[in-house]
Amino acid sequence: MVGSSVRGMVEPAIRFEHVRKEYPAVRGRAGAAVDDLTLEVRPHEVLVLVGPSGCGKSTTLRMANRLVEPTSGRILLEGEDVTHVDPVQLRRRIGYVIQDVGLFPHRTVAQNIATVPRLLGWDAKRTAARVDELLDLVGLDPARYARRYPHELSGGERQRVGVARALATDPPVLLMDEPFGAVDPVGRRRLQTEFARIQREVGTTVMLVTHDIDEAVRMGDRVAVLSTGAHVEQLASPLDVVARPATDAVADLVGRGRLARLLALGRLERTDVDEVPGPGRAAIGTVDVGTELGDVLATLLASPGDGADGRLDVVEAGRAVGSVTAATVLRALRRLTDAAGADGNEGDPDGSATTRGPAGSPDLDRRLPDPHRPGPDAGADRVGTLPT
Ligand SMILES: Nc1ncnc2c1ncn2[C@@H]1O[C@H](COP(=O)(O)OP(=O)(O)OP(=O)(O)O)[C@@H](O)[C@H]1O
């Protein structure tokens, strides 16, 4: 779970303070790669940086482990200024996963994963046990994979080994730069789901860079949409970014496919449900409170008989609580996108603000409910208040 968002209560895992990066080669000829970035990554969250090519995402990430040195500003790792830490030591404390993984080709899978434990002087027994544990964690059978070489793996398997290697010494922070970029779309989706499970299990704080808005909203607890110079256009929950883009740049990025994303991100809440069945129509199926809105629509469409005209019983904790129709889904979408008083953007300049929802929408004050992550049912604490 994301740590408390009350200001000052929880030390951020990483904090960027007015960070600027001008590459010497282009100084004076172009704007800074990162202009003036202030941003916090909270402990145990997945913060995704998304934005167009060249907006400074990778530069931002690489400054956190000092592969790139900032021109000015400070970066704090668990409160410690990273420029005061020896870069080699620092990189042993921060996991780093990149698109092409960078496995050592002449070392076996086990040897690759054991890289940092070896450097830290772990004994052979402890290292071997950790390698097996990590292979299990990333879904690769140690007996089958430990002795293979990288060229004997598929792209997705290599990526899993890269994640295992990055997690070997249980680093507090994992930096991921387009980690699934080299994998085909189907494998990519599977890896995203797998990684969400792994992250949930180990609780590592993750800062992930992608140019793919779908990946961003699927993977992130929070999403920072960046434009040129790593300017933060919006920093909010995935649902806020999709439902209520804060600027034209975010709207452009969310662009086509917004409705599909909303249907995938939005959940049926108790308050969406009609408390009493519609007159004269038998239910054609059931759905649970908390079901993705897209799945509610799909259930309506897949049901025999009156299709989109039909009505589904809604169940919560095994008890029927009302019914929904296609019109209910439309109303739920309006609830999500209703801009009245909305400010999904964490606009405060030091980046430490709480995720806020619009007045009257306490659902948006919470993290996005996600089937991959345990948490209370959306709206389960509220009773139906829809006008009859
Ligand atoms: N080593 C470098 N020397 C000079 N300029 C650089 C260097 N690395 C990056 N840049 C420039 O800095 C800007 C930001 O680059 P960066 O790689 O951080 O962007 P990005 O958002 O990660 O892009 P992409 O999605 O294409 O990887 C770009 O204009 C890029 O050309």
PDBQT file of the ligand as one rigid body, heavy atoms in Angstrom, charges set to zero:
ROOT
HETATM    1  N1  LIG A 401      23.980  12.151 -23.325  1.00  0.00    +0.000 N 
HETATM    2  C1  LIG A 401      23.263  13.149 -23.866  1.00  0.00    +0.000 A 
HETATM    3  N2  LIG A 401      23.861  14.212 -24.403  1.00  0.00    +0.000 NA
HETATM    4  C2  LIG A 401      23.169  15.242 -24.931  1.00  0.00    +0.000 A 
HETATM    5  N3  LIG A 401      21.828  15.277 -24.942  1.00  0.00    +0.000 NA
HETATM    6  C3  LIG A 401      21.151  14.244 -24.419  1.00  0.00    +0.000 A 
HETATM    7  C4  LIG A 401      21.837  13.116 -23.863  1.00  0.00    +0.000 A 
HETATM    8  N4  LIG A 401      20.902  12.237 -23.409  1.00  0.00    +0.000 NA
HETATM    9  C5  LIG A 401      19.705  12.779 -23.679  1.00  0.00    +0.000 A 
HETATM   10  N5  LIG A 401      19.854  13.979 -24.290  1.00  0.00    +0.000 N 
HETATM   11  C6  LIG A 401      18.777  14.895 -24.697  1.00  0.00    +0.000 C 
HETATM   12  O1  LIG A 401      18.021  15.219 -23.544  1.00  0.00    +0.000 OA
HETATM   13  C7  LIG A 401      16.632  15.251 -23.842  1.00  0.00    +0.000 C 
HETATM   14  C8  LIG A 401      15.907  14.259 -22.932  1.00  0.00    +0.000 C 
HETATM   15  O2  LIG A 401      16.336  12.954 -23.253  1.00  0.00    +0.000 OA
HETATM   16  P1  LIG A 401      15.801  11.656 -22.480  1.00  0.00    +0.000 P 
HETATM   17  O3  LIG A 401      16.500  10.477 -23.034  1.00  0.00    +0.000 OA
HETATM   18  O4  LIG A 401      15.875  11.903 -21.038  1.00  0.00    +0.000 OA
HETATM   19  O5  LIG A 401      14.272  11.668 -22.932  1.00  0.00    +0.000 OA
HETATM   20  P2  LIG A 401      13.158  10.523 -22.857  1.00  0.00    +0.000 P 
HETATM   21  O6  LIG A 401      11.911  11.213 -22.469  1.00  0.00    +0.000 OA
HETATM   22  O7  LIG A 401      13.639   9.422 -22.008  1.00  0.00    +0.000 OA
HETATM   23  O8  LIG A 401      13.081  10.069 -24.360  1.00  0.00    +0.000 OA
HETATM   24  P3  LIG A 401      12.731   8.622 -25.000  1.00  0.00    +0.000 P 
HETATM   25  O9  LIG A 401      11.323   8.298 -24.613  1.00  0.00    +0.000 OA
HETATM   26  O10 LIG A 401      12.874   8.865 -26.478  1.00  0.00    +0.000 OA
HETATM   27  O11 LIG A 401      13.745   7.643 -24.464  1.00  0.00    +0.000 OA
HETATM   28  C9  LIG A 401      16.496  14.923 -25.315  1.00  0.00    +0.000 C 
HETATM   29  O12 LIG A 401      16.407  16.150 -26.012  1.00  0.00    +0.000 OA
HETATM   30  C10 LIG A 401      17.797  14.226 -25.646  1.00  0.00    +0.000 C 
HETATM   31  O13 LIG A 401      18.179  14.469 -26.984  1.00  0.00    +0.000 OA
ENDROOT
TORSDOF 0
